[in-house]
């Protein structure tokens, strides 16, 4: 019974850590796209 509880807690903790890491990577990607869009708009405007 104790092994099952540790397994479930480990799966939940691992899932949460993975979720946080993936969210941080997605936010970083969005920031890169926004900076690229800003740079292209500045080049387009005389």
C-alpha positions as CSV (number, residue, x, y, z in Angstrom):
1,X,0.0,0.0,0.0
2,X,2.9,2.4,0.8
3,X,4.5,1.8,-2.5
4,X,1.3,2.6,-4.3
5,X,1.0,5.9,-2.5
6,X,4.6,6.8,-3.3
7,X,4.0,5.9,-6.9
8,X,0.9,8.1,-7.1
9,X,2.5,11.0,-5.4
10,X,5.6,10.7,-7.6
11,X,3.4,10.7,-10.8
12,X,1.5,13.8,-9.6
13,X,4.7,15.6,-8.7
14,X,6.4,14.6,-11.9
15,X,3.4,15.7,-14.0
16,X,3.3,19.1,-12.3
17,X,7.0,19.7,-12.8
18,X,6.7,18.7,-16.4
19,X,3.7,21.0,-16.9
20,X,5.6,24.0,-15.4
21,X,8.6,23.4,-17.6
22,X,6.5,23.1,-20.8
23,X,4.6,26.3,-19.9
24,X,7.8,28.2,-19.4
25,X,9.1,27.0,-22.8
26,X,5.9,28.0,-24.5
27,X,6.0,31.5,-22.9
28,X,9.6,31.9,-24.1
29,X,8.6,30.9,-27.7
30,X,5.7,33.4,-27.7
31,X,8.1,36.2,-26.6
32,X,10.5,35.3,-29.4
33,X,7.7,35.5,-32.0
34,X,6.5,38.9,-30.6
35,X,10.0,40.3,-30.8
36,X,10.3,39.0,-34.4
37,X,7.0,40.7,-35.3
38,X,8.1,44.0,-33.7
39,X,11.4,43.9,-35.7
40,X,9.6,43.2,-39.0
41,X,7.1,46.0,-38.3
42,X,10.0,48.4,-37.7
43,X,11.7,47.5,-40.9
44,X,8.4,47.9,-42.8
45,X,7.7,51.4,-41.5
46,X,9.9,54.0,-43.1
